[in-house]
Amino acid sequence: MGAAMTKRERVLAAVQGDEVDRVPVSFWVHNFARENSASSLARESARFLQAYDWDFLKVQSRASYFGEGWGSQYVRSFRSTVGPTLASHGLISVADLARLQPLALSQPILIEQQEALRQTRELVGPDVPILWTIFCPLTIAAALVPEGVEGIREAMRTDPEVLHAGLEAISKTYTSLGRRYLELGADGIFYATKWAGPRMLTREQHQRFARPGDLRVLTAISDAPFNVLHLCAEEIYFADFRDYPTAVNWEAGNGNPSLAQARDLTDRALLGGVSPKPDFARLTPRQVKAQVVAAIEATGGRHLLVGPGCSVNPGSPAANYRAARDSARAIREPG
């Protein structure tokens, strides 16, 4: 067993596949009532980190901010477990994607997120690695139009030029914003996509409509030490993402690879092992501990960060968080 590491040393060593003193662990969860301003989001993020002494902080920004800049309107929530409600879409129809323009980083909703990151870094100090979230362009496009996911899939078949124009504006915006987040103190981007399996699109459609925007954003931030690709889908085309320059986070099961199987499909760091929402809140602490132990055993504890396969339930039992943290820490000699 090596000497004790700082959080930053531990996380970055795990990402690189180097030896660690113990496997790093962290969880993330929305508190919807605290995501309505930069200061409240920063304070809640720091509080959650400090409450459980996580090794890194994945901040749960208000997910609706990705659409608000292009005109989507939401009724914000003041209940911790209930998300904001969509009031109106930013665009009238999919056809309006053709006129979408990139947002300036001075746009108020983007300034809010930049300020939230600045304050979060100030509150948690320099040693805690911070991940800031960006959704893939297809997810944002689907949120902007009344036709939603089905409208985007139809556009893939009938109006590809319109769709490409909208995706271009979105990817330009978040390429610039991703770079800005790194300048403000993020150690990497948590890049989330649900357009990752056959229930959303074919492999050919992924190559044509998803992959270019993904790689545009991820290439621009590839010098960050701790980028994570979150695959939020069933029957993921897991091996198709092996060249994405990121660690990988996903939920095992439902046609997705286990941690042990994933080790044979990618040479990237793996983040996961614990059931996300809705299951996490129903687990007992003993079951959480068993999942953590199994994750470490399946990988030998190398190139691994323990966490949920997606966010966990707001209002989850504190005992479950403690069980995950304590069981990861109890295994002092991974591998």
Secondary structure, 3 states (H helix, E strand, C coil): CCCCCCHHHHHHHHHHCCCCCCCCECCCECCHHHCCCHHHHHHHHHHHHHHHCCCCEECCCCCCHHHHCCCCEEECCCCCCCCCEEEECCCCCHHHHHHCCCCCCCCHHHHHHHHHHHHHHHHHCCCCCEEEEEECHHHHHHHHCCCHHHHHHHHHHHCHHHHHHHHHHHHHHHHHHHHHHHHCCCCEEEEEECCCCCCCCCHHHHHHHHHHHHHHHHHHCCCCCCCEEEECCCCCCHHHHCCCCCEEEECCECCECCHHHHHCCCCCCEEEEECCCCCHHHCCHHHHHHHHHHHHHHHCCCCEEEEECCCECCCCCHHHHHHHHHHHHHCCCCC
